[in-house]
Amino acid sequence: PVLAAASNQAGAAPAGGMRSRTGLRDSERAVRPAVTVVPGERILVLGDGEHSYEALLAAEDAEAQGAIAAVQCITRSPAILGAAMQSVSRFSDAYGSGAPCFLYNLLGHRPDRLWIMTEVVKDQQNEARAALSLLGRDIPVEVFGCSYGRGGT
């Protein structure tokens, strides 16, 4: 693959983003819309870039309501298809770096619904729908904008 011309630009973390980039004494949890599921529903929860911890927490919330959840991340890491890597979907970098982003095996969990947890809401919903369409699926895609308070340590 050829990298985009601007793929090494600095991205921008949002003002209300995770403080964990600079170290924490206490864990932090995002403010985001509540998640609701139907028991037995299969949910694939995606973390966008570095925003993976909130995806794990959302998956735990879904499982507490009876869903079957899996967590993956949209990543800047390229991989070669083959063996365990059966499909690749492409996304834009929401942080504005210009780096290409990837999601592997989007349908491996056989999801009924797709959630994307992100600090920066951009075009993730349309990109995910396009990726699903290329793979022959049409399932609901929800994007959860997550923000963090500035109090505490």
C-alpha contacts under 8 A as a table, 3 or more apart, distances in Angstrom:
res1	aa1	res2	aa2	distance
3	L	7	S	6.25
3	L	99	A	7.22
3	L	100	P	7.03
4	A	7	S	5.08
4	A	98	G	6.68
4	A	99	A	6.53
4	A	100	P	6.99
5	A	8	N	7.94
5	A	98	G	7.85
6	A	9	Q	5.65
6	A	97	S	7.03
6	A	98	G	5.19
6	A	99	A	7.03
7	S	97	S	5.96
7	S	98	G	4.41
7	S	99	A	3.93
7	S	100	P	6.99
8	N	97	S	6.50
8	N	98	G	7.06
8	N	99	A	6.57
9	Q	96	G	7.96
9	Q	97	S	4.79
9	Q	98	G	6.57
9	Q	99	A	7.83
10	A	96	G	7.56
10	A	97	S	5.22
11	G	95	Y	4.87
11	G	96	G	4.85
11	G	97	S	4.16
11	G	98	G	7.92
12	A	95	Y	5.27
12	A	96	G	6.42
12	A	97	S	7.56
13	A	17	G	6.29
13	A	95	Y	6.41
14	P	17	G	4.94
14	P	119	E	7.00
14	P	120	V	6.92
16	G	119	E	7.81
16	G	147	S	5.16
16	G	148	Y	5.29
16	G	149	G	6.83
16	G	150	R	7.79
17	G	119	E	5.91
17	G	146	C	7.80
17	G	147	S	5.69
17	G	148	Y	5.71
18	M	21	R	6.67
18	M	28	E	7.85
18	M	119	E	7.88
18	M	147	S	7.48
18	M	148	Y	6.10
19	R	22	T	5.95
19	R	23	G	6.90
19	R	24	L	7.11
19	R	148	Y	7.84
20	S	23	G	4.88
20	S	24	L	5.65
24	L	27	S	6.85
24	L	153	T	6.63
25	R	153	T	6.10
26	D	153	T	6.66
28	E	148	Y	7.60
29	R	54	E	7.04
29	R	148	Y	7.03
30	A	54	E	6.83
30	A	146	C	5.47
30	A	147	S	5.32
30	A	148	Y	5.02
30	A	149	G	7.85
31	V	146	C	5.62
31	V	147	S	5.25
31	V	148	Y	5.99
31	V	149	G	7.87
32	R	144	F	6.46
32	R	145	G	6.18
32	R	146	C	4.86
32	R	147	S	6.77
33	P	144	F	6.67
33	P	145	G	7.82
35	V	58	A	7.15
35	V	61	D	7.14
35	V	62	A	6.78
36	T	62	A	6.84
36	T	65	Q	7.50
37	V	41	E	6.68
37	V	62	A	6.33
37	V	65	Q	6.58
37	V	66	G	7.52
37	V	67	A	6.33
38	V	41	E	5.46
38	V	65	Q	7.58
38	V	66	G	7.08
38	V	67	A	6.54
39	P	65	Q	6.40
39	P	66	G	4.24
39	P	67	A	4.94
40	G	66	G	5.87
40	G	67	A	4.78
40	G	68	I	6.03
41	E	66	G	7.69
41	E	67	A	4.90
41	E	68	I	6.01
41	E	111	P	7.96
41	E	112	D	6.33
41	E	113	R	7.92
42	R	67	A	5.98
42	R	68	I	4.76
42	R	69	A	5.82
42	R	109	H	7.70
42	R	110	R	7.11
42	R	111	P	4.84
42	R	112	D	5.10
42	R	113	R	6.63
43	I	59	A	7.77
43	I	62	A	7.75
43	I	67	A	6.88
43	I	68	I	6.18
43	I	69	A	4.76
43	I	70	A	6.46
43	I	111	P	5.29
43	I	112	D	6.01
43	I	113	R	5.08
43	I	114	L	5.86
43	I	115	W	7.21
44	L	69	A	5.82
44	L	70	A	4.99
44	L	71	V	5.95
44	L	72	Q	7.40
44	L	109	H	6.95
44	L	111	P	5.66
44	L	112	D	7.94
44	L	113	R	6.44
44	L	114	L	4.95
44	L	115	W	6.23
45	V	55	A	5.78
45	V	56	L	7.64
45	V	58	A	7.30
45	V	59	A	6.26
45	V	69	A	7.05
45	V	70	A	6.08
45	V	71	V	4.85
45	V	72	Q	6.40
45	V	114	L	6.03
45	V	115	W	4.75
45	V	116	I	5.90
45	V	117	M	7.29
46	L	52	S	7.47
46	L	55	A	5.96
46	L	71	V	5.83
46	L	72	Q	4.99
46	L	73	C	5.03
46	L	74	I	6.66
46	L	114	L	7.51
46	L	115	W	6.02
46	L	116	I	4.67
46	L	117	M	6.04
47	G	50	E	7.27
47	G	51	H	5.17
47	G	52	S	4.31
47	G	53	Y	7.46
47	G	54	E	7.14
47	G	55	A	5.04
47	G	71	V	7.53
47	G	72	Q	6.40
47	G	73	C	4.54
47	G	74	I	6.19
47	G	116	I	6.03
47	G	117	M	5.10
47	G	118	T	6.45
48	D	51	H	5.24
48	D	52	S	6.63
48	D	73	C	5.89
48	D	74	I	5.06
48	D	75	T	7.28
48	D	94	A	7.92
48	D	116	I	6.82
48	D	117	M	6.15
48	D	118	T	5.25
48	D	119	E	7.87
49	G	52	S	6.96
49	G	73	C	6.47
49	G	74	I	5.43
49	G	75	T	5.29
49	G	76	R	7.26
49	G	93	D	7.82
51	H	54	E	6.47
51	H	55	A	7.28
51	H	117	M	7.09
51	H	118	T	6.13
51	H	119	E	6.98
52	S	55	A	5.14
52	S	56	L	6.57
52	S	72	Q	7.98
52	S	73	C	6.44
52	S	117	M	7.78
53	Y	56	L	5.17
53	Y	57	L	6.44
54	E	57	L	4.93
54	E	58	A	6.07
54	E	117	M	6.70
55	A	58	A	5.09
55	A	59	A	6.16
55	A	71	V	6.56
55	A	116	I	7.59
55	A	117	M	5.70
56	L	59	A	5.09
56	L	60	E	6.26
56	L	71	V	6.28
57	L	60	E	5.03
57	L	61	D	6.25
58	A	61	D	4.95
58	A	62	A	6.21
59	A	62	A	5.00
59	A	63	E	6.17
59	A	69	A	5.45
59	A	70	A	6.70
59	A	71	V	6.79
60	E	63	E	5.07
60	E	64	A	6.13
60	E	69	A	7.63
61	D	64	A	5.12
61	D	65	Q	6.62
62	A	65	Q	5.24
62	A	66	G	6.61
62	A	67	A	5.34
62	A	68	I	7.42
62	A	69	A	6.64
63	E	66	G	4.93
63	E	67	A	4.62
63	E	68	I	5.86
63	E	69	A	6.17
64	A	67	A	7.29
70	A	109	H	6.87
72	Q	103	L	7.94
73	C	103	L	6.76
74	I	91	F	7.57
74	I	101	C	6.37
74	I	102	F	5.55
74	I	103	L	4.96
75	T	78	P	7.93
75	T	101	C	5.26
75	T	102	F	5.26
75	T	103	L	6.44
76	R	99	A	6.81
76	R	100	P	6.12
76	R	101	C	4.39
76	R	102	F	6.06
77	S	101	C	7.15
77	S	102	F	6.98
78	P	101	C	7.83
78	P	102	F	6.81
79	A	85	M	7.87
80	I	85	M	7.24
81	L	84	A	7.83
81	L	85	M	4.89
81	L	86	Q	5.99
81	L	87	S	6.71
81	L	88	V	7.44
82	G	85	M	5.07
82	G	86	Q	5.92
83	A	86	Q	6.88
85	M	88	V	7.65
85	M	104	Y	6.47
85	M	105	N	6.40
86	Q	104	Y	7.31
86	Q	105	N	5.76
87	S	104	Y	5.56
87	S	105	N	4.94
87	S	106	L	7.14
88	V	102	F	6.47
88	V	103	L	5.68
88	V	104	Y	4.55
88	V	105	N	6.35
88	V	106	L	7.51
89	S	102	F	5.60
89	S	103	L	5.09
89	S	104	Y	6.31
89	S	106	L	7.34
89	S	131	A	5.63
90	R	100	P	7.22
90	R	101	C	5.80
90	R	102	F	4.70
90	R	103	L	6.46
90	R	127	E	7.74
90	R	131	A	7.27
91	F	100	P	6.66
91	F	101	C	4.94
91	F	102	F	5.83
91	F	103	L	7.62
91	F	124	Q	7.29
91	F	127	E	6.17
91	F	128	A	7.77
92	S	98	G	7.22
92	S	99	A	7.26
92	S	100	P	5.88
92	S	101	C	5.74
92	S	123	D	7.96
92	S	124	Q	7.86
93	D	96	G	5.65
93	D	97	S	6.27
93	D	98	G	6.06
93	D	99	A	5.95
93	D	100	P	6.40
93	D	101	C	6.01
94	A	97	S	7.90
94	A	120	V	6.01
94	A	121	V	7.13
94	A	122	K	5.97
94	A	123	D	7.88
94	A	124	Q	7.95
95	Y	120	V	6.84
96	G	99	A	7.97
103	L	106	L	6.51
105	N	108	G	5.12
106	L	109	H	7.46
106	L	132	L	7.81
107	L	110	R	5.08
107	L	111	P	6.54
108	G	111	P	7.96
111	P	114	L	6.73
111	P	139	I	7.98
112	D	139	I	6.22
112	D	140	P	7.49
113	R	139	I	5.69
113	R	140	P	5.16
113	R	141	V	6.19
114	L	139	I	7.25
114	L	140	P	6.25
114	L	141	V	4.76
114	L	142	E	6.28
115	W	141	V	5.88
115	W	142	E	4.85
115	W	143	V	5.82
115	W	144	F	7.20
116	I	124	Q	7.60
116	I	125	Q	7.94
116	I	141	V	7.63
116	I	142	E	6.22
116	I	143	V	4.69
116	I	144	F	5.99
117	M	143	V	6.18
117	M	144	F	5.00
117	M	145	G	6.40
117	M	146	C	6.79
118	T	121	V	6.28
118	T	143	V	7.36
118	T	144	F	6.27
118	T	145	G	5.36
118	T	146	C	5.82
119	E	145	G	5.70
119	E	146	C	4.99
119	E	147	S	6.19
120	V	145	G	6.68
120	V	146	C	7.84
121	V	124	Q	7.05
121	V	143	V	7.44
121	V	144	F	7.87
121	V	145	G	5.94
123	D	126	N	5.58
123	D	127	E	6.15
124	Q	127	E	5.03
124	Q	128	A	5.91
124	Q	143	V	7.22
125	Q	128	A	5.20
125	Q	129	R	6.17
125	Q	141	V	6.15
125	Q	142	E	6.72
125	Q	143	V	6.27
126	N	129	R	5.04
126	N	130	A	6.10
127	E	130	A	5.08
127	E	131	A	6.17
128	A	131	A	5.00
128	A	132	L	6.13
128	A	141	V	7.14
129	R	132	L	5.08
129	R	133	S	6.08
129	R	138	D	7.20
129	R	139	I	7.93
129	R	141	V	6.95
130	A	133	S	5.00
130	A	134	L	6.27
131	A	134	L	5.19
131	A	135	L	6.47
132	L	135	L	5.04
132	L	136	G	6.23
132	L	137	R	5.09
132	L	138	D	6.16
132	L	139	I	7.66
133	S	136	G	4.91
133	S	137	R	5.35
133	S	138	D	6.23
134	L	137	R	7.62
